[in-house]
Amino acid sequence: MSQNVGIVVAVQGIALLLQVVSELGAEYRAEKRMRTVDGASHDVDYVVKDGEAEVGVKVDRKTEKVTLIPRDCDAGPGKALAGRIAQRWAYSKAVGELKRKGYTVAKEQKQADGSVRVVMQRWR
């Protein structure tokens, strides 16, 4: 029995997501299909590779949601890469929107658990 494992991210435009992949030092290529280690075949638009980790990226054009499908399914470096992509995308989206509204990054700290604490400020 095969399970569909993935992380779903609501994205407006694929360009920011591909920029995030590049910022993480990973590479992406356009692909139509990807096979996971459990033998399941998935329709994808891109495959992201970072060392031994691979993640399929499926974009739903109607809802603009992106599903990240780790090649190693529910464990291992692929799932970790999918998590880093989702986290970095959320960071880029939030900071980008706040900068657009006039805020600047006052302080940024990487926490021990890998999360990032960002303090933004705006002068009136």
C-alpha positions in Angstrom: 0.0 0.0 0.0 1.4 3.4 -1.0 1.0 6.6 1.0 1.0 10.1 -0.4 3.5 12.0 1.7 4.1 15.6 1.1 4.2 19.1 2.5 1.7 21.5 1.0 2.6 25.2 0.8 0.3 27.9 -0.6 2.5 29.9 -3.0 1.6 32.9 -5.2 4.0 32.5 -8.1 6.6 29.8 -8.5 9.5 32.3 -9.0 9.9 33.0 -5.2 9.9 29.3 -4.5 12.6 28.7 -7.1 14.6 31.6 -5.7 14.4 30.0 -2.2 15.7 26.7 -3.6 18.7 28.6 -5.0 19.3 30.4 -1.7 19.5 27.1 0.0 22.2 26.0 -2.4 20.1 23.3 -4.0 19.5 22.8 -7.7 16.2 22.3 -9.5 15.3 20.9 -12.9 12.0 20.6 -14.8 10.7 17.1 -14.7 7.3 15.4 -15.4 7.5 12.4 -13.1 9.4 11.2 -10.0 9.5 7.8 -8.4 9.7 7.6 -4.6 11.6 4.8 -2.8 8.3 3.1 -2.0 7.9 2.6 -5.8 5.1 5.1 -6.3 5.2 7.4 -9.3 4.3 11.1 -8.9 3.5 13.8 -11.4 5.8 16.8 -10.6 6.8 20.0 -12.2 10.3 20.2 -10.8 12.8 18.1 -8.9 15.0 19.8 -6.3 18.3 18.1 -5.5 20.7 18.9 -2.6 23.4 16.3 -2.2 21.6 12.9 -1.8 18.2 14.5 -0.9 15.6 14.9 -3.7 12.2 16.5 -3.5 9.5 16.6 -6.1 7.6 19.9 -6.5 4.1 19.7 -7.8 2.3 23.0 -8.5 -1.5 23.2 -8.7 -2.1 26.0 -11.1 -5.7 26.7 -9.9 -5.1 27.0 -6.2 -1.4 28.1 -6.5 -0.5 25.4 -3.9 2.8 23.6 -4.0 3.2 20.1 -2.8 6.7 19.0 -1.8 7.2 15.3 -2.2 10.4 13.8 -0.6 11.9 10.9 -2.7 12.5 9.0 0.6 8.9 9.4 1.6 8.4 10.0 5.3 12.0 9.9 6.7 15.5 10.9 5.8 17.3 13.8 4.0 14.5 14.3 1.5 11.9 15.1 4.2 14.5 17.4 5.9 15.1 19.2 2.6 11.3 19.7 2.0 11.1 21.2 5.5 14.0 23.6 4.9 12.3 24.7 1.6 9.0 25.3 3.3 10.6 27.1 6.2 12.8 29.3 4.0 9.8 30.1 1.7 7.7 31.2 4.7 10.6 33.4 6.0 11.1 35.0 2.5 7.4 35.6 2.1 6.9 37.2 5.5 10.0 39.4 5.4 9.3 40.4 1.8 5.8 41.5 2.7 6.9 43.4 5.7 9.7 45.2 3.7 7.1 46.1 1.1 5.1 47.8 3.9 8.1 49.8 5.0 9.6 47.6 7.7 13.3 46.8 8.0 15.0 43.9 9.7 16.3 45.1 13.0 17.6 41.8 14.4 17.8 38.2 13.2 18.8 35.2 15.3 19.0 31.6 14.4 17.7 29.5 17.2 19.1 26.2 18.5 16.2 24.2 17.0 16.9 25.7 13.5 14.1 28.3 13.6 14.8 31.9 12.9 13.7 34.8 15.1 13.3 38.1 13.2 12.6 41.5 14.7 11.3 44.0 12.2 10.8 47.7 12.8 9.3 50.7 11.0 9.9 54.3 11.7 7.0 56.8 11.3 
